[in-house]
Amino acid sequence: MIALITGVTGFVGSSLCRRLVHNGWQVHGIVRPISNLEAIENVIRSIKVHVYEGGVEELDAITRSSKPDVVFHLASHFVAEHRAEDINPIIQTNILFGTYLLESMAQNSVRCLINTGTAWQHYQNEDYNPVCLYAASKKAFEAVLRYYQELFKIKAVTLKLHDTYGASDRRSKLFTTLRKHGENTVLPMSAGDQKLDLVYIDDVVDAYIVAAHRLLSRKNSDLEEFAVSSGNQVSLRDIVELYAQITKKKMRIDWGKRPYRLREVMVPWTKGSSLPGWEPKISLSEGIMRMHEHDRHSHMDERHSESFFREIY
């Protein structure tokens, strides 16, 4: 099977890329000239990297040369609370680039797309109520996708992700903050009553693989959407406490020091349909333990490398 991945250098995209390579897929990834390739450096010789500078013609050429069986669309521009200068990159990445991608698929008879949505399209558990402009742009792209499905018979599955986490995650997310936090400093946080639905990266990648096989086995061209949820909602306070227990790290938190975001999601979306054939396997406790073990081994490897360097030089 041949896969074309947008957002291949991101946390989820790079994790999916490594799994597909391991499973024997031929993988093509789209990157920008400024993209940091560190996340895929261990598989970069096993995939074909396409540098995309912009424009529908260039994307058409990439799709035509790669001839993918499935396109995995993970590229996005995420901003929780946008400023005026964020509007252009949000629209260009989340709507315009996606439209170019659909046009290139239509012109090259590529019919299978895994799209990435967000649970933030459902503020206060409503059928549609975007938390932020990022979430609104995801819904706007779904409207464009509907047009291409009707006209060009593209088959698509949209996976609406809740919070994702895992080892090697370099994003400015909760666990990255906790892992970098020094025990002798106080970390300011909100009151911590908001609940999160955290899905470990291995389970997230499983969902993309299951969705891909579902698409390839379908004969009709329609659109489906599913929630990628752990089924477990945990408050921020309880997550931090669990992290401290597992890692044995002292966490000095100033709860309530920071205000909640505008339109803070206090209770995650629960009304999404489950993806047939998929269920989360890794509990929050196990996920935190996996991250902790990865960090410990990484630090040991760094110390060994430093020791070796001193011995040689």
C-alpha positions as CSV (number, residue, x, y, z in Angstrom):
1,M,0.0,0.0,0.0
2,I,1.1,3.6,-0.7
3,A,0.4,6.4,1.8
4,L,0.7,10.2,1.3
5,I,0.9,12.0,4.6
6,T,0.5,15.7,5.2
7,G,1.8,17.0,8.6
8,V,4.4,14.2,8.6
9,T,6.8,16.1,10.8
10,G,4.2,16.6,13.5
11,F,3.9,14.5,16.6
12,V,0.9,12.4,15.3
13,G,2.0,12.5,11.7
14,S,5.6,11.3,12.4
15,S,4.2,8.5,14.7
16,L,1.9,7.4,12.0
17,C,4.7,7.5,9.4
18,R,6.9,5.2,11.5
19,R,4.1,2.7,12.0
20,L,3.2,2.6,8.3
21,V,6.9,2.0,7.4
22,H,7.1,-0.8,10.0
23,N,3.9,-2.3,8.5
24,G,5.4,-2.4,5.1
25,W,3.7,0.6,3.5
26,Q,5.4,2.8,0.9
27,V,5.2,6.3,2.6
28,H,5.4,9.7,1.0
29,G,5.5,12.8,3.2
30,I,4.8,16.4,2.4
31,V,7.0,19.0,4.2
32,R,7.6,22.7,3.9
33,P,11.0,24.2,3.2
34,I,11.2,25.3,6.8
35,S,10.1,22.0,8.3
36,N,12.2,20.5,11.0
37,L,12.7,16.8,10.0
38,E,14.0,15.6,13.4
39,A,10.8,13.7,14.2
40,I,11.2,11.5,11.1
41,E,15.0,11.3,11.0
42,N,15.0,7.6,12.0
43,V,12.8,6.6,9.0
44,I,13.7,9.3,6.5
45,R,15.7,6.9,4.3
46,S,12.7,4.6,4.1
47,I,10.3,7.2,2.9
48,K,10.0,9.7,0.0
49,V,10.0,13.3,1.2
50,H,8.3,16.0,-1.0
51,V,9.2,19.6,-0.3
52,Y,6.1,21.7,-0.9
53,E,6.5,25.4,-1.4
54,G,2.9,26.3,-2.3
55,G,0.3,26.2,-5.1
56,V,-2.2,23.7,-6.4
57,E,0.0,22.7,-9.4
58,E,2.9,21.6,-7.2
59,L,0.6,19.6,-5.0
60,D,-0.9,18.0,-8.1
61,A,2.5,16.9,-9.2
62,I,3.3,15.4,-5.8
63,T,0.0,13.4,-5.8
64,R,0.5,12.3,-9.4
65,S,4.0,11.0,-8.7
66,S,3.2,9.3,-5.4
67,K,0.0,7.6,-6.6
68,P,-1.2,7.0,-3.1
69,D,-3.9,4.4,-2.1
70,V,-4.7,6.5,0.9
71,V,-4.0,10.2,1.8
72,F,-3.6,10.9,5.5
73,H,-4.3,14.6,6.1
74,L,-2.8,15.7,9.4
75,A,-1.3,19.1,8.5
76,S,-2.9,21.9,10.4
77,H,-2.2,25.3,12.1
78,F,-3.3,25.1,15.7
79,V,-3.9,28.2,17.8
80,A,-6.0,27.9,21.0
81,E,-6.7,31.7,21.1
82,H,-5.9,33.4,17.9
83,R,-4.6,36.9,17.3
84,A,-5.1,38.9,14.1
85,E,-1.8,37.7,12.7
86,D,-2.9,34.1,13.1
87,I,-5.8,34.4,10.7
88,N,-3.9,34.0,7.5
89,P,-1.9,30.9,8.5
90,I,-5.1,29.3,10.0
91,I,-7.1,29.8,6.8
92,Q,-4.2,29.0,4.4
93,T,-3.2,25.8,6.2
94,N,-6.5,24.4,7.4
95,I,-8.7,25.4,4.5
96,L,-6.8,26.5,1.4
97,F,-4.1,23.8,1.6
98,G,-6.7,21.1,2.3
99,T,-8.7,22.3,-0.8
100,Y,-5.6,22.1,-2.9
101,L,-5.1,18.6,-1.6
102,L,-8.6,17.6,-2.5
103,E,-8.3,19.1,-6.0
104,S,-5.0,17.2,-6.6
105,M,-6.7,13.9,-5.5
106,A,-9.7,14.6,-7.8
107,Q,-7.5,15.3,-10.8
108,N,-5.4,12.1,-10.2
109,S,-8.2,9.7,-9.4
110,V,-7.1,9.3,-5.7
111,R,-10.3,8.4,-3.8
112,C,-9.4,7.6,-0.2
113,L,-8.8,10.3,2.5
114,I,-8.3,10.2,6.2
115,N,-9.1,13.7,7.5
116,T,-8.2,15.0,10.9
117,G,-10.8,16.9,12.9
118,T,-11.0,18.0,16.5
119,A,-13.3,17.5,19.5
120,W,-13.0,21.2,19.9
121,Q,-15.7,21.5,17.2
122,H,-18.2,20.7,19.9
123,Y,-18.0,23.2,22.7
124,Q,-20.3,22.4,25.6
125,N,-21.0,19.0,24.0
126,E,-23.1,20.6,21.2
127,D,-23.5,19.1,17.7
128,Y,-21.5,22.0,16.4
129,N,-20.1,24.9,18.4
130,P,-16.4,25.7,17.7
131,V,-14.2,26.5,20.7
132,C,-11.9,28.7,18.6
133,L,-11.1,29.8,15.1
134,Y,-8.9,26.7,14.6
135,A,-11.9,24.5,15.3
136,A,-14.1,26.6,13.0
137,S,-11.6,26.2,10.2
138,K,-11.8,22.4,10.6
139,K,-15.6,22.6,10.1
140,A,-15.2,24.8,7.1
141,F,-12.9,22.3,5.5
142,E,-15.4,19.6,6.1
143,A,-17.9,21.6,4.0
144,V,-15.3,21.7,1.2
145,L,-14.8,18.0,1.6
146,R,-18.5,17.4,1.2
147,Y,-18.4,19.1,-2.2
148,Y,-15.5,17.0,-3.5
149,Q,-17.2,13.9,-2.2
150,E,-20.3,14.6,-4.1
151,L,-18.6,15.6,-7.3
152,F,-15.6,13.3,-7.5
153,K,-16.8,10.4,-5.3
154,I,-14.0,10.8,-2.8
155,K,-14.3,8.4,0.2
156,A,-13.3,10.0,3.5
157,V,-13.2,9.3,7.2
158,T,-12.7,12.2,9.6
159,L,-11.1,11.3,12.9
160,K,-11.9,13.9,15.5
161,L,-9.1,13.8,18.0
162,H,-9.2,14.6,21.7
163,D,-6.0,15.4,23.5
164,T,-3.1,13.3,22.3
165,Y,0.1,12.6,24.3
166,G,3.1,10.2,24.4
167,A,6.8,9.8,24.5
168,S,8.9,12.1,22.4
169,D,6.1,14.7,22.2
170,R,7.8,18.1,21.9
171,R,4.7,20.1,21.6
172,S,3.9,22.8,24.2
173,K,1.4,20.5,25.9
174,L,0.6,19.6,29.6
175,F,3.1,16.7,30.0
176,T,5.9,18.6,28.2
177,T,5.4,21.4,30.8
178,L,5.3,18.9,33.7
179,R,8.4,17.0,32.5
180,K,10.4,20.2,32.1
181,H,9.2,21.7,35.4
182,G,11.9,22.0,38.1
183,E,11.0,20.7,41.5
184,N,12.3,23.9,43.2
185,T,10.0,26.2,41.2
186,V,6.3,26.9,41.4
187,L,4.3,26.3,38.3
188,P,1.3,28.6,37.8
189,M,-1.8,26.9,36.6
190,S,-5.6,27.5,36.3
191,A,-7.9,26.2,39.1
192,G,-7.6,22.8,37.4
193,D,-11.2,21.7,37.4
194,Q,-11.4,21.3,33.6
195,K,-11.5,17.7,32.5
196,L,-9.3,16.2,29.7
197,D,-9.8,13.2,27.5
198,L,-6.2,12.0,26.9
199,V,-5.5,9.3,24.2
200,Y,-2.0,7.8,24.1
201,I,-0.2,8.2,20.7
202,D,-0.1,4.4,20.0
203,D,-3.8,4.2,20.3
204,V,-4.2,7.3,18.1
205,V,-2.1,5.7,15.3
206,D,-4.1,2.5,15.6
207,A,-7.2,4.6,14.8
208,Y,-5.7,5.9,11.6
209,I,-4.7,2.4,10.5
210,V,-8.1,1.0,11.2
211,A,-9.8,3.9,9.4
212,A,-7.5,3.4,6.4
213,H,-8.4,-0.3,6.1
214,R,-12.1,0.7,6.5
215,L,-11.8,3.1,3.6
216,L,-10.0,0.6,1.3
217,S,-12.6,-2.0,1.9
218,R,-15.6,0.3,1.2
219,K,-17.1,0.4,-2.3
220,N,-19.4,3.4,-1.8
221,S,-18.2,7.0,-1.7
222,D,-19.5,8.7,1.4
223,L,-18.2,10.6,4.4
224,E,-17.9,9.3,7.9
225,E,-16.7,10.8,11.1
226,F,-15.6,9.2,14.4
227,A,-14.3,10.4,17.7
228,V,-10.9,9.2,18.9
229,S,-11.6,9.1,22.6
230,S,-10.1,7.3,25.6
231,G,-13.6,7.2,27.2
232,N,-12.1,8.5,30.4
233,Q,-12.4,12.1,31.5
234,V,-10.0,13.2,34.2
235,S,-9.6,16.7,35.8
236,L,-6.4,18.6,35.3
237,R,-5.7,18.4,39.1
238,D,-6.1,14.6,39.1
239,I,-3.8,14.3,36.1
240,V,-1.0,16.3,37.7
241,E,-1.4,14.3,40.9
242,L,-1.3,11.0,39.0
243,Y,1.8,12.2,37.1
244,A,3.5,13.1,40.4
245,Q,2.7,9.7,41.9
246,I,4.0,7.7,39.0
247,T,7.2,9.7,38.4
248,K,7.9,10.4,42.1
249,K,8.4,14.0,41.1
250,K,7.5,16.8,43.5
251,M,5.1,19.1,41.8
252,R,4.7,22.6,43.3
253,I,1.6,24.0,41.6
254,D,0.0,27.4,42.2
255,W,-3.6,26.4,41.4
256,G,-5.7,29.3,40.3
257,K,-2.8,31.6,39.5
258,R,-3.7,31.6,35.8
259,P,-7.2,32.3,34.5
260,Y,-9.1,29.9,32.4
261,R,-8.9,30.4,28.7
262,L,-11.7,32.2,26.9
263,R,-14.2,29.4,26.2
264,E,-12.3,26.9,28.3
265,V,-13.5,23.3,27.6
266,M,-14.5,22.2,31.1
267,V,-16.1,18.9,30.0
268,P,-14.9,17.2,26.7
269,W,-17.2,16.2,23.9
270,T,-18.9,12.8,24.5
271,K,-21.4,12.4,21.6
272,G,-19.0,11.2,18.9
273,S,-19.5,7.8,17.3
274,S,-16.9,5.1,18.0
275,L,-14.7,3.9,15.1
276,P,-15.7,0.2,14.4
277,G,-12.8,-2.1,15.1
278,W,-10.9,0.3,17.3
279,E,-10.8,0.9,21.0
280,P,-8.1,2.5,23.3
281,K,-5.8,0.0,24.9
282,I,-3.4,2.2,27.0
283,S,-4.7,3.6,30.2
284,L,-3.6,7.0,31.5
285,S,-1.4,5.5,34.2
286,E,0.3,3.2,31.6
287,G,0.8,6.1,29.2
288,I,2.4,8.2,31.9
289,M,4.7,5.3,32.8
290,R,5.7,4.8,29.2
291,M,6.6,8.5,28.9
292,H,8.6,8.3,32.2
293,E,10.5,5.2,31.1
294,H,11.3,6.8,27.8
295,D,12.6,9.9,29.5
296,R,14.8,7.9,31.9
297,H,16.3,5.9,29.1
298,S,16.8,9.0,27.0
299,H,18.7,10.7,29.9
300,M,20.8,7.5,30.4
301,D,21.7,7.5,26.7
302,E,22.7,11.2,26.9
303,R,24.9,10.5,29.9
304,H,26.6,7.6,28.1
305,S,27.1,9.7,25.0
306,E,28.7,12.5,27.1
307,S,30.9,10.0,28.9
308,F,32.0,8.5,25.6
309,F,32.7,11.9,24.2
310,R,34.9,12.8,27.2
311,E,36.9,9.6,26.9
312,I,37.6,10.1,23.2
313,Y,38.3,13.8,23.3
